[in-house]
Amino acid sequence: MVQRRRSRARVVLRVLLALAVVLAAVVGAASWRLNLYDREIARIDDAMPEEQGRPRAAPGQNWLLVGSDWRGERAEEEQSPEEARADAIMLLHMPEDEQRGYVVSIPRDSYVPIEGHDDGKISTALEKGGPGLLTQTVEELSGVRVDHVAILDFHGFERSIDALGGVEVDVKRDVSDPSNEWSWSAGRQHMDGEEALRFVRERKGLPEGTTDRMRRQQAVLNAVGEKARSQELLRDPGQLDHLLRIASESLAVDDEVTLATLRGLAERLAAAGPERISYTSLPVARTDWVGSRNVARLDEERTGKLFTALDNGTLDQYFAEHDLGNNVDEVN
């Protein structure tokens, strides 16, 4: 159940890391308003699974970042996650005592076991059992304990990028989706919120399909982080306040997240900076059909090794040895 305080933005999410990076960039400059922003954020009281059987706690911190089409107003009535899908699923890992972070994208079509249900796409776990079941499914897939969950809605994603004055992304080649009449030309593209949302949701015409889609999400995240750290933003209290109000009104987190938790994450992200945030995606062995559904079969061996490295604190070495990092400076 989501505890709602205002009837403004929908609590669903998308590129949640966008808010974390924005908050990281301004944590000092905006401290006078943090209590207000905190009151705007919705809390989810069932975001974590039952304790029995969960992975052990390990050094560092893991945030589950989810994008979803679960819509609803922050009103008095309870919101149901029926017909919801997790559109983007990322695991943010912040190692213990290190100024860096890792973002691991999980393909939304990954075909995995879902507790209490038939195997299915990981994106459907939110629909079938709410945030707690999605968190449990990610933990059972990864063997990694999720410390916190954060959700940002589509509308908030658009408005946050517009409040930043748009972002710029380098596109490798001309790409078009005739069915939606969307197109992007090769080169550096300036995108407003609506264009950026279209860009990260594009599913057709991409050479590597889902993998390219996840790289696009990561590239826009990176662009948001760069823009949020700009001195122009930090010197403009009005724009800064507007941006953080939009972001906080669009955010939902688990009920263990306090203002101090968010400040701690923000300070660590600020210390790392976008240049020390590494991006990768779970390896897909092949796509397949299960009935009428097109699904992604993960490469279980490589996926297992990646999550083992995350859990035991050797991700940096693993990335280097296996050339895993996604290049987010230029994407299809």
C-alpha positions as CSV (number, residue, x, y, z in Angstrom):
1,M,0.0,0.0,0.0
2,V,1.3,3.5,-0.8
3,Q,0.9,6.1,1.9
4,R,-0.2,9.2,0.0
5,R,0.1,12.7,1.1
6,R,-0.8,14.8,-2.0
7,S,-2.9,14.3,-5.1
8,R,-0.3,15.4,-7.6
9,A,2.1,13.2,-9.5
10,R,1.4,9.5,-10.1
11,V,3.5,7.1,-8.1
12,V,5.0,4.7,-10.5
13,L,8.5,5.3,-11.7
14,R,11.0,5.2,-14.3
15,V,14.4,6.5,-14.1
16,L,14.5,6.9,-10.3
17,L,18.2,7.3,-10.4
18,A,17.5,10.7,-12.0
19,L,16.2,12.0,-8.7
20,A,19.1,10.5,-6.8
21,V,21.6,12.1,-9.1
22,V,19.8,15.4,-9.0
23,L,19.6,15.3,-5.2
24,A,23.3,14.4,-5.1
25,A,24.3,17.4,-7.1
26,V,22.5,19.8,-4.8
27,V,22.5,18.2,-1.4
28,G,24.4,21.1,0.2
29,A,22.9,23.9,-1.8
30,A,19.3,22.9,-1.0
31,S,19.6,21.7,2.6
32,W,17.2,24.4,3.7
33,R,14.4,22.8,1.8
34,L,15.1,19.1,2.4
35,N,12.4,18.7,5.0
36,L,9.8,20.0,2.6
37,Y,11.0,17.7,-0.2
38,D,10.9,14.8,2.2
39,R,7.3,15.4,3.0
40,E,6.4,15.2,-0.7
41,I,7.8,11.7,-1.1
42,A,5.4,8.8,-0.9
43,R,6.3,5.8,1.3
44,I,5.6,2.2,0.3
45,D,5.0,0.0,3.3
46,D,5.1,-3.4,1.4
47,A,8.2,-2.8,-0.7
48,M,10.2,-5.5,1.1
49,P,9.5,-9.2,1.2
50,E,9.1,-11.2,4.4
51,E,12.5,-11.6,6.1
52,Q,12.6,-15.4,6.1
53,G,14.7,-16.7,3.2
54,R,16.1,-13.4,2.1
55,P,19.8,-13.1,1.1
56,R,22.1,-12.0,3.9
57,A,23.1,-8.4,4.3
58,A,26.5,-7.7,2.7
59,P,28.8,-4.6,2.7
60,G,27.7,-1.7,0.6
61,Q,24.2,-0.7,-0.3
62,N,21.8,-1.9,-3.0
63,W,18.9,0.1,-4.3
64,L,16.2,-1.4,-6.6
65,L,15.3,1.3,-9.1
66,V,12.1,0.6,-11.1
67,G,10.2,2.3,-13.9
68,S,6.5,1.3,-14.1
69,D,3.1,2.0,-15.7
70,W,1.5,1.5,-12.3
71,R,-0.6,4.7,-12.2
72,G,-2.6,6.4,-9.5
73,E,-3.1,9.6,-7.6
74,R,-1.6,10.3,-4.2
75,A,-5.1,10.4,-2.8
76,E,-6.8,9.0,0.2
77,E,-8.0,5.8,-1.5
78,E,-5.7,2.8,-1.7
79,Q,-4.0,2.2,-5.0
80,S,-3.9,-1.2,-6.6
81,P,-1.0,-2.4,-8.7
82,E,-3.3,-4.4,-11.0
83,E,-2.3,-4.3,-14.7
84,A,1.0,-2.8,-13.7
85,R,4.3,-3.5,-15.5
86,A,7.8,-2.6,-14.4
87,D,9.1,-0.9,-17.5
88,A,12.7,-0.4,-16.4
89,I,14.4,-2.3,-13.6
90,M,17.9,-1.4,-12.4
91,L,20.0,-2.4,-9.4
92,L,22.2,0.4,-8.1
93,H,25.2,-0.9,-6.0
94,M,27.3,1.4,-3.9
95,P,30.3,-0.5,-2.5
96,E,31.4,0.0,1.1
97,D,34.0,2.7,1.6
98,E,34.4,3.5,-2.1
99,Q,33.4,6.6,-4.0
100,R,31.8,4.8,-7.0
101,G,28.7,3.1,-8.0
102,Y,27.4,0.4,-10.4
103,V,24.1,0.3,-12.2
104,V,23.0,-3.2,-13.5
105,S,20.0,-3.1,-15.8
106,I,17.7,-6.2,-15.7
107,P,15.8,-6.8,-19.0
108,R,12.1,-6.3,-18.3
109,D,11.4,-9.4,-20.5
110,S,13.7,-11.7,-18.5
111,Y,11.9,-15.0,-18.0
112,V,12.3,-15.9,-14.3
113,P,10.6,-17.8,-11.5
114,I,8.1,-15.7,-9.6
115,E,7.2,-16.9,-6.1
116,G,3.7,-18.2,-5.9
117,H,3.1,-17.9,-9.7
118,D,4.2,-19.6,-12.9
119,D,7.5,-18.5,-14.4
120,G,7.1,-15.2,-16.3
121,K,8.6,-11.9,-17.3
122,I,10.2,-10.2,-14.4
123,S,8.3,-7.0,-15.3
124,T,5.0,-8.8,-14.3
125,A,6.0,-9.4,-10.7
126,L,4.8,-5.9,-9.8
127,E,1.4,-6.6,-11.2
128,K,1.1,-10.0,-9.6
129,G,2.2,-9.1,-6.1
130,G,3.1,-5.4,-5.8
131,P,6.6,-4.0,-5.0
132,G,7.3,-6.6,-2.4
133,L,7.0,-9.5,-4.9
134,L,9.1,-7.6,-7.4
135,T,11.8,-7.1,-4.8
136,Q,11.7,-10.7,-3.8
137,T,11.9,-11.8,-7.5
138,V,15.0,-9.6,-8.0
139,E,16.6,-11.0,-4.8
140,E,16.0,-14.6,-5.8
141,L,17.4,-14.0,-9.3
142,S,20.5,-12.2,-8.0
143,G,21.1,-13.7,-4.6
144,V,21.8,-10.1,-3.5
145,R,19.9,-8.4,-0.7
146,V,18.0,-5.2,-1.7
147,D,18.3,-2.5,0.9
148,H,15.9,0.0,-0.5
149,V,13.4,0.5,-3.3
150,A,12.7,3.7,-5.2
151,I,10.0,4.4,-7.8
152,L,9.6,7.5,-10.1
153,D,6.7,8.0,-12.4
154,F,6.8,8.8,-16.2
155,H,5.2,12.2,-15.8
156,G,7.8,13.1,-13.1
157,F,10.6,12.0,-15.4
158,E,9.4,14.3,-18.2
159,R,8.9,17.3,-15.9
160,S,12.3,16.8,-14.2
161,I,14.1,16.9,-17.6
162,D,12.1,19.9,-18.7
163,A,13.0,21.7,-15.4
164,L,16.7,21.0,-16.2
165,G,16.2,22.7,-19.6
166,G,16.5,19.3,-21.4
167,V,19.5,17.0,-21.8
168,E,21.9,16.1,-24.6
169,V,22.6,12.5,-25.8
170,D,24.9,11.4,-28.6
171,V,23.2,9.1,-31.1
172,K,25.3,6.8,-33.3
173,R,23.1,6.6,-36.3
174,D,19.7,7.6,-37.7
175,V,16.9,5.7,-36.0
176,S,13.2,5.7,-36.7
177,D,10.0,4.0,-35.6
178,P,7.4,4.5,-38.3
179,S,4.6,3.0,-36.2
180,N,5.0,5.8,-33.7
181,E,6.3,8.4,-36.1
182,W,9.4,8.9,-33.9
183,S,12.9,9.5,-35.3
184,W,16.3,10.6,-34.2
185,S,19.2,11.7,-36.4
186,A,22.8,10.7,-35.9
187,G,24.8,13.1,-33.8
188,R,24.3,15.1,-30.6
189,Q,20.6,15.5,-29.8
190,H,19.0,17.9,-27.4
191,M,15.9,16.4,-25.9
192,D,13.1,17.8,-23.8
193,G,11.2,15.6,-21.3
194,E,8.8,14.2,-23.8
195,E,11.5,13.4,-26.4
196,A,13.7,11.8,-23.7
197,L,10.8,9.6,-22.5
198,R,10.2,8.5,-26.1
199,F,13.9,7.8,-26.6
200,V,14.2,5.6,-23.5
201,R,11.0,3.7,-24.3
202,E,11.8,3.0,-28.0
203,R,11.5,-0.7,-28.7
204,K,11.7,-0.9,-32.5
205,G,14.4,-0.3,-35.0
206,L,17.3,-0.9,-32.5
207,P,20.1,-3.2,-33.7
208,E,20.4,-5.0,-30.3
209,G,16.8,-4.6,-29.2
210,T,16.4,-4.7,-25.5
211,T,20.1,-4.2,-24.8
212,D,20.1,-1.0,-26.8
213,R,17.0,0.1,-25.0
214,M,18.7,-0.3,-21.6
215,R,21.8,1.5,-22.8
216,R,19.5,4.4,-23.8
217,Q,18.0,4.5,-20.4
218,Q,21.5,4.6,-18.9
219,A,22.7,7.3,-21.3
220,V,19.8,9.6,-20.4
221,L,20.5,8.9,-16.7
222,N,24.1,9.9,-17.2
223,A,23.0,13.0,-19.1
224,V,20.6,14.0,-16.3
225,G,23.5,13.6,-13.8
226,E,25.8,15.8,-15.8
227,K,23.2,18.5,-16.3
228,A,22.2,18.4,-12.6
229,R,25.8,19.0,-11.5
230,S,26.1,22.2,-13.7
231,Q,27.0,25.3,-11.9
232,E,24.2,27.2,-13.6
233,L,21.7,25.1,-11.8
234,L,23.4,25.4,-8.4
235,R,23.5,29.2,-8.8
236,D,19.8,29.4,-9.5
237,P,17.8,28.7,-6.3
238,G,14.4,29.1,-8.0
239,Q,15.2,26.6,-10.7
240,L,16.8,24.2,-8.2
241,D,13.7,24.4,-5.9
242,H,11.4,23.8,-8.9
243,L,13.3,20.8,-10.0
244,L,13.5,19.2,-6.6
245,R,9.8,19.8,-5.9
246,I,8.9,18.0,-9.2
247,A,11.3,15.1,-8.4
248,S,10.1,14.6,-4.8
249,E,6.4,14.8,-5.8
250,S,7.1,12.0,-8.4
251,L,9.0,9.7,-6.0
252,A,7.9,6.7,-3.9
253,V,10.4,4.8,-1.7
254,D,10.2,2.0,0.9
255,D,9.1,3.0,4.3
256,E,12.5,2.6,5.8
257,V,13.9,5.4,3.8
258,T,14.4,8.6,5.8
259,L,15.6,12.0,5.0
260,A,19.0,10.9,6.4
261,T,19.0,7.8,4.1
262,L,18.4,10.0,1.0
263,R,21.1,12.5,2.1
264,G,23.5,9.6,2.6
265,L,22.9,8.3,-0.9
266,A,23.0,11.7,-2.4
267,E,26.4,12.5,-0.7
268,R,27.9,9.2,-1.9
269,L,26.7,9.8,-5.5
270,A,27.9,13.4,-5.4
271,A,31.4,12.2,-4.2
272,A,31.5,9.6,-7.0
273,G,30.2,11.8,-9.8
274,P,28.7,10.5,-13.1
275,E,32.2,9.6,-14.3
276,R,32.6,7.0,-11.5
277,I,29.2,5.4,-12.1
278,S,29.6,2.3,-14.3
279,Y,26.7,0.8,-16.3
280,T,26.0,-2.7,-17.5
281,S,23.1,-5.0,-18.4
282,L,22.4,-8.6,-17.5
283,P,23.6,-10.8,-20.5
284,V,20.8,-12.4,-22.6
285,A,21.5,-15.8,-24.1
286,R,18.7,-15.6,-26.5
287,T,15.1,-14.5,-27.0
288,D,12.3,-17.1,-27.1
289,W,8.6,-17.5,-27.3
290,V,6.5,-18.8,-24.4
291,G,3.0,-19.1,-25.9
292,S,2.3,-15.7,-27.4
293,R,4.9,-13.9,-25.2
294,N,8.3,-13.0,-26.5
295,V,10.8,-13.4,-23.6
296,A,14.5,-13.0,-22.9
297,R,16.4,-16.0,-21.6
298,L,19.3,-14.8,-19.5
299,D,22.8,-16.3,-19.8
300,E,22.6,-18.0,-16.4
301,E,26.3,-18.6,-16.0
302,R,27.4,-15.1,-16.8
303,T,24.5,-13.6,-14.8
304,G,25.5,-15.7,-11.8
305,K,29.1,-14.6,-12.0
306,L,28.2,-10.9,-12.3
307,F,26.0,-11.0,-9.2
308,T,28.5,-13.0,-7.2
309,A,31.1,-10.3,-8.0
310,L,28.6,-7.7,-6.9
311,D,27.9,-9.5,-3.6
312,N,31.5,-10.1,-2.7
313,G,32.8,-6.6,-3.7
314,T,34.8,-7.5,-6.8
315,L,32.7,-5.9,-9.5
316,D,35.4,-3.5,-10.6
317,Q,37.8,-6.4,-11.3
318,Y,35.0,-8.4,-12.9
319,F,34.1,-5.5,-15.2
320,A,37.7,-5.1,-16.3
321,E,38.2,-8.8,-17.0
322,H,35.0,-9.3,-18.9
323,D,34.8,-5.9,-20.7
324,L,31.3,-5.5,-19.3
325,G,30.7,-1.8,-19.0
326,N,28.2,-0.2,-21.3
327,N,29.3,2.9,-23.2
328,V,26.7,5.5,-22.5
329,D,28.6,8.4,-24.2
330,E,27.1,7.3,-27.6
331,V,24.1,5.0,-28.1
332,N,21.9,3.6,-30.9
